[in-house]
Amino acid sequence: MAVQPLVLWTDLLLFGLIGCIALAAWGARRSEPMRDAWRRVGESGVGMTALTVLAFFLLIGVLDSLHYRERLAPAGGASDTHPQLSTEVRSALDALGAPLRNRVEKTYSAPLAYQLFAKQTVEADDGSQRREFPRLKFGGANLRYPAEDQLGDILGRVGIGLAVAGVGWMVVAALLTQGVALSRRVPRGAAWRAIWRGKGGLAWRAVLATLAVVFLLAGPVLALATEYHVFGTDKVGQDVLFLTLKSIRTALVIGTLTTLVTLPLAVALGIMAGYLGGWVDDVIQYVYTVLNSIPGVLLIAAAVLMMQVVIDTHPHWFETAAERADARLLALCVILGMTSWTSLCRLLRGETLKLRELEYVQAARAFGVSTPRILARHVLPNLMHLVLIALVMDFSGLVLTEAVLSYVGIGVDPGTVSFGTMINAARMELAREPMVWWSLVAAFVFMFVLVLAANLFADVVRDAFDPRG
């Protein structure tokens, strides 16, 4: 079926941010201090492990950001010059995960189950009614005698997944060894020994170990997902594994796009307050002191509700529900950025107060160098390590903030899948007997791994870029 690509605002900004990061990394090659700092990050086993995990999350987020709309078949006698498009917006991740997305059950089912979680009234062939656990429509449908065959089928699929994961890991290891051998101009055997002993330049051994763990987990999960709901289903029968993967993009968008608002405000106002001083410093301090005095959740809630009123009163701005949800997601990023720049601004102000008293800055002022040139050539470059450290460390905090806001109902649009909306939907089911726990656990585990990897990487970046180190 023909499709038409669709670029949402968050897609455009996300890819633009990735491009800017790539350009900044390319430009950092010409700076010896930056190369040394990033080399220390690459030589850290913890840093490379966290970066590998983050790369997997980023891959899933990028796949979920490639959106499109399917073209509908023209009605009889209709012209094909203006094709009709489906109102449903899908992504590359939706296409790859179509087996998971399309297998919708009636309601809850436990992980790897072949029947519904709760008993229902079923009418027998003789007209009598009885209470039993109905079979799932898709989960375990290949089992003729599920009670006897399920365990063997699961073990067989796990074995196949482990075998495929092992082959995939060996292919990746061979490609990595070949790359190290070419870069160091040594035989492949010597390159493999260097990697294994931790002397391959970067911490490639940590990367291979992390890939081994990821492959050994992902292989069996993917093998089981072809016939079972690995993490069960939710209240409306959707596969929880697929919903969890869809939540990753929302977390990445919140954690990264917010920096597009935070960074210009914090850097510009922090440097101006620290360097210019006087009434400029007083005004900027007054502004961020007032913002900090207001409870953050209340301020964000008020801004989100006002933005929601604007979206509700202008439905003609959006052709699809996905564009409407994307507008609220983008608005949430802007609101979080407008309310979270104060800490970085205060930090940059204090550092600028020290920098403006240094000899080379005083000499530039004595020679009549203009203030914008002094800020751009002498002050800003000496603050970039603080900016980088703060942005990396704020990522995990923003991810958790989205989860909390969506949990209390003032976060993303209800139609947007996120860790917060999954936790919010699962909280009422914890009081059931028996308890429906898998939606909450799946969202918590993925969010925990993402936040943990981001925090570990932030610690390594801080240690590498901190001049006192």
N, C-alpha and C positions, 0 to 999 in steps of 0.2 A: 504494500500500500504506500502511495506517495505521501510524503510529509513535507511540512514547511517549517524551517527553523524559526525559533522564537527566542529572542534575547530579552530576558527580564532585567530590571535595573540592578538587582543584586548580582545577577550573572555578569553584567558588564563591569560593575565595580570590583567584583571578586577577581575576574581575569585581569583587569587593569592593575589591581594590587599585586597579583602574582608576577605580572610583567615588570612592575616597578622593582619588586624584590630581586628579580633576575638581573635587571639592569644595575641595581645597586651592588649585587654580588660581582658582576663583571667589572664595575668600576673600582671595587675594593681590591682587585688584583694589582692595581697600580700603587697601592699604599702599603708600604712595608709593615707598619704597625697593625693594620687591619688584617693583612695576610698572616702575621704571627698569631694574632688573637684567634682567628678562625682555624688556624692550624692546631692550636691548643684544644679547641672544641673538637676537631676531627680526631685528635689523638686520645680523647677521653672515651673510654668504653661506655660509661653511663650516657654521655652525650650522644654517641652514635646509636646506642640502643634506643634512646628516646626519639631521636630523629627518624629512625627506621619505622617505629610505630606511628609517628606523626605522618610519615609519608604515606602509609596505608590509609589513614583517615583522610588525608588530602586527596588521594586518588579516588576514594569513594565520593567525596564532596565534589570533585571536578566532574565526575561522571553524572552526578545528580544535578549539575548545573548546565548541562547541554540539553536544553529544552526544545521541544518541537510540538507541532499540532498536526494531526493526521488530516489529510484531504478526504472529504466524503465523496462517494460516487455520485455523479450528477443525476438528478431526477430525469425521468423520461421527457425528452424534448428540450431539456435545459441546456443552455450554452456552457461550454467548458472554459470560456475566457475569464470568468470570475468564479473560480472553484469555491465551494463551501468548505469551511474548516470545522473540525470538531471543536466543541467547547472545552474538551478535556485537554489539559496541557500535561505532556509526559516528558520524561527525561531519558537519557541513555541508560541510567540505572534502572528505570522502569522497564525498558526493553530487555535488558540483560536479566532482570529479575522477574520477567513475565510469568514463569511457572509459580513463583511465590505470590505475586500480586493477584493472579487470576484464580488461585485456589482458595476461595472464600467458603468457610464453613457456616453452619447455622449460628453458633455461639461459641462459648468457651470450650476449649479442649486443652488438656495438659500437654506438656512437652513429650514428643514421641508417642502420643496416644493414638489409638485407632478408633476411639469412641468419644462421644461428648462427655464433658466433665460432670454434668448433672443429669439425673434421671428425668425422663419425659414420658408422657402417656403415649403409648403406641397401640394402634389397633391391629389385632391379629387377623389372619385370613378368615377365621370363623366368626368375626364380628366382636369378639371379646376385647377388652382393653386391659393393658397391664403396664406397670411402671418398669422401665429398663433404661440402660445406657445405649442410645442409638449409635450405630456405626457412623463414622465420619464419611463425608462424600469423597474426600481426596486423601486424607491422612491414612496411610496403611491400607489403601484400597486394593493393593496388589496381593494382600494376604487372604488366602482362602480360608484357612483356619487360624485366625489371628492369635488366639490364646496359646497355641502350640508353636506357631511359626514366627512370632514377632521377634523373640530374642535372637534366633539364628539369623533372621534377615538383617537385624540391626548390626550384629557382629560382622556379618559378611560385608555390609556397606562400609562399616568403619575400617575394615581391612583394606578394601579397595581405595578408600580415601587416603589412608596412610601410605599405601603404595604409590599413588599418584603424587602425594605430597613429597615423598622421598625422591622420586624421579625429578620433580620440579626443583627441589632444593639442590640436587646434584648438578642440574643444568645451570642454575644461577651461580653455584660455586665455581663451575668450570669457566663460565664467562668472566666472573670476577678475577679468577686466577690468571686468565689470559690477559685481561686488562692490566693487572699489576705487572705481569711478565713483560708486556710491551712497554709500559711506562718506565720500568727499571732496567729494561734490556737484559733480562736474565731468563734462563730456561723456566718452563712452567713448573717443574719440580721444585726448583729453588724458590720460585714465587709462592708456591703453596706452603712450603716450610716456613717462609718468612711470615705469611699470613697466620699460620697456626701458632707461631711463637710470638705473635704480637709485634713483629718488626716490619710490617708491610707498609710503613708510612702512616696511614690512618688506622683507626681501630677496626679493621675489616673483620677480625675474628669476632668481635661483638656484633657486627652486622650479620654475619653468617649464623651466629648462635640465635639472634633474634628472629631471623628469617626461618630458621629451623622450627622454633616454637610456633611462629605464626602459621607456617605451612602445616605443621602437625595438628594444629587446632582447626584451621580452615578446611583442610582436606576432608576429614570425616564429616564436618558440618555440612559442606556442600554435597557430599555423597548422600547423606541422610536427607537433606532438604529436597531431593528429587522425589521422595515418596512420603516424607513425614513433615510435620510441623515441629521443627527442632526446638523452638522456644514456645510452642503452643500457639493458641489463637486468643484474640481479645473478645470483647462482648459481642461485637458484630461479626466475628468469625475471621477477621483479618490475621494474616501470619505475623506474629510478633517479631520474628527475625527480620522480615522485610521492613517493618515499621522502625525497628531500631537502626537499620542501615540508612533509612530515609532521614532519621533524626540527626545524623552526623553533619549533613550540609547546613542545617539550621545552626548548630553549635559553631561550625567554622565561620559562617557568615557573621554571627554575633561577635565572635572573638576577634575577627580580623577587620571587618568593615567599620567597626566602631572606632578603630584607630585613625581612619580617614578624617573623622571629626575631632578626635582628641588631640592628634598630633599638631595640626596647625595652631589651634588655640593655645595649647600648653607651651609650645616652643616660642611662638611670637610674644605672648603675654609674659611668659617667664623671663625671657631675655630683656624685653623692654623694662619690666619692673626692676630687674637687677642692675641693668646698665645705666638707664636714664635716671632712676631714683626720683626724688622730689614728689610732686603731685601725681605723676604717672604711677609711681610705685604705690602711693596711698590709694589711688582709685582701684588699681588691680587687686591689691590686698583686700580692699573693702568688698569687691565683687566676689572673690572666691571665699572670703570669710562668711559672707551672707549665704552663699550656696552650701557651704559646709554646715551651717547652722540649721538648715532645713533637713528633716529626715529624708534620706535618699529614696526610700520606697514610696513615700507620699508624693514627693516631687515627680518621680517617674510615673506613678499612677495617674496623677493629674494631667501630665503631658500626654500620656497614652490615650486617656479618655477623650481629651480635646481633639487629638488627631483622629480618633475613631469617629467622632462626630463629623469631622470634615469628610472622611471617606464615605460615611453613610449618606451624607447629603449630596454627594456627587457620584452616583453610581454610573453615570455615562462616561466617566473617565476610564473605565475598565471594561474590556470585552469579555474577559473570563474571570472565574472565581480565583484562579491562580494568580492573575495580575493584581487582583484586589488584596489577596493574602500577601503577595510580595511587597505591595505598597506599605502594608502595616509592618512587615518585617524590616523594611528599610527605614521607616519612621522610628521603629524601636531602636535601631542602630544609631540614628541621629540623636535621639533623646538620651540614650546611654552615653554617647560621646559628649553631649552638652553638659552632662552632670558628673562626668568622671575625669575631667581634665585638671581638676584643682590640685590633686596631689603631685602630679608631674610638674605643673606650673610652679608650685612652691619649691620643689626640689631644684628646678632649673634656675629659679630666682636666687636661691642661696648660693649655688655654684657660680653664677654670673657675678655676684657681689665679690667673690674671691678673685675671679679672673680679671675683672676690670682694674684691679690694683697691681697686677703683675707688670714686670718691667717692659715687656715687649708691647703690651697694650698701652702703657703710659708713653712709650716712645712713639708709637703710631699716632697718638693724639697730639704729641708735641710737634710732630712733623706735619700736622694739618690734615691727616687722613680723615675722610668723612666718616660719620658714625655708621651709615649702612655698610660701608666697606670694612670697617673694623669688626662689626658684628658678623659679617659673612665670612671674612678671612681668618679672624683670630679667635672669636668667641664661639661661634656655632660649631666648628670642627672639634673643639675641645669639650663639647657637651654631647656629642653624638653617642658616646658609649653609655651615658646615662639614659638617653632616649631609647636606645636599643634594649638595654636591660629592663627598663620600665615597661616597654611595650610587650616584651616576651613574657614577663612575669604577670602582667595584667590579663593575658589571654585566658588563663584558667579561671580567674575571678569573674570575667565576663560570661563565660560558659555557665558557671554556677548561678550567676545573677539571672540569666535567662530562664534557667530551670525553676528558680524561686518565683520569678514573676509569672511564668506560665502556670505554676502550681496554684497561685492565688488568683488567676484569671485575668491578669492585666499584661500578659506577655504577648506572644505571637498570636496570629489568627487561629481560631479553633480548627480550621481546615488545614493548618500547617502542622506537619508531624515534627515534634521535638521531644527531647528528653523530659522537659517540664510538662508538656501535655500528656505524655504517656504516664508519668507519675501521678498527675492529677486525675487521669481516668482510672488508674488502678487503686487509688487510695480508698475509695468507697468499697471496693471488693475485698479489702483486708478484713472487714468485719463479717464476711460470709463464713458459713460453716458447711463444707470445708473451704478453706481460704484460697483465693485465687492470687497467687504470689508471683507468677512467672513474668508478667508484664513489668512489674516494679523491679524485679531482680535483673532482668535483661537491660532495662534502661539504666539502672544503677551501675551495672558492671561495665557497660560501654562508656558511660560518662566518667566513671572512676579511672578507667584505663587512659582515656583521652586527657583528663586533667592531670593524672599522675605523670604521664609522658611530657606534657607541657611544663609542669613544675620542675621535673628533673632536667629538662633541656634548659629551662630558664636559670637554674642554679649553675649549670656548666657555663652558660654564656656570661653570667654575672662574674664568675671566677676568672674567666678568660679575659674579659674586657675591663675588669676593675684595675685601675692603675696601681693601687696599693698591693695587688697580688704579685 
